[in-house]
């Protein structure tokens, strides 16, 4: 009898275990299916973003903000903007007038702060700043160094409706890399439209995204919560820090048979462990938009200083102009760049011919200290810089920290101050920042020297092989290791 009962219990236990295993399997399948469904929806969202990624638009924006810093600094108010964006995958144009509360002061609407910034995706970064249209302001046309990617992720307002919400990566890409992602069982109604709801845990926090089935699968609503250990854009949040971000799309419009988000409310609220906080609420409105224009034909990203002045409506006579981060400053006059004598500066004046493939010019004229000796058979890395410019100081500082490592790789670093200045000032900076690199200075004719060396912007890096033949120039610090490896490969082929 006991044997029969024992056998029956064993059989029942087997059924229970098998049933539990089957239930767990079903749950796993459900989670898998939810992820597949979420990825299918993200494909549609990505398609919506791609179809609206290239545009010319005019916009209006209002921002209500408040912030507090524990050192006592605080401010609050309302800021207004109007202007224009032009954008495609690699280039952007940003022209904006700002008034209201700005930089701890009240700026009147009839004398707004003005900014123009253009990146053509190849080499130029153009900008202009002025306090109001009546001031001369300053403008510059600079060569872009390194691999920095052009995006609208930090242009808060438009960033939310073009897919950058709490990250420098587009939201569809962030969600695809989620540790956990699922779709809610039923759709939810937002503004009278049915929406699929995606929930995801990502490296940038927890997102809930309502994709609008009636408006091209753009989000009708987004909510994000992040905390210490998550990323906000490229910054790792500290322990005790929190952030809440939101998007509510107010209005869609069909343009060329494509649904486009035209108006939205968005914002963020960040709190630091110290109690510091920032709260910003945006209302962004596109007043005009052209999708997928022929940017090249229209000259959307043409350099106003060197190509098309119409791209900068505030480029007025007397505007101070700098070219390629060079120490010399020029002036805008009657549609031309002129020097202090009023002589027109030609486009190619600042840049000499490339040195790649040629012998490195003689370094002895720079009076380099400490003196460099026994560089035969070593690769040279020459850095032209300007002590008065922050990017230059940063570059020299980074090279100074890596000097020993570079020596072990067979690369000897030399820095050259690209314009004349008081030697005491240079020496004081070297001592203050503990720069141990050999450093020299150009002679009185800095422009001629920079042209001879092909220096097109500052800082400017030049790499040679062991025979001091130039192998690379004009690259950024983030490309240095690649240039060293490329040089070694070329050396192996000799």
Secondary structure, 3 states (H helix, E strand, C coil): CHHHHHHHHHHHHHHHHHHHHHHHHHHHHHHHHHHHHHHHHHHHHHHHHHHCCCEEEEEEEEEEEEEECCCCCEEEEEEEEEEEEEECCCCEEEEEEEEEEECCEEECHHHCEEEEEEECCCCEEEEEEECCCCCCCEEEEEECCCCCCCCCCCCCCHHHHCCCCCCCCCHHHHHHCCCEEEECCCCEEECCEEEEEEEEEECCEEEEEEEECCCCCCEEEEEEEEECCCEECCEECCCCCEEEEEEEEEEEEEECCEEEEEEEEEEEEEECCCCCEEEEEEEEEEEEEEECCCHHHHCCCCCCCCCCHHHCCCCCCCCEEEECCCCCEEEEECCEEECCCCCECCCCCCCCCCCCCCECCCCHHHCCECCCCCCCCCEEEEEEECCCCHHHHHHHHHHHHHHHHHHHCCEEEEEEECCCCCHHHHHHHHHHCCCCCEEEECCCCHHHHHHHCCCCCCCEEEEECCCCEEEEECCCHHHHHHHHHHHHHHHHHC
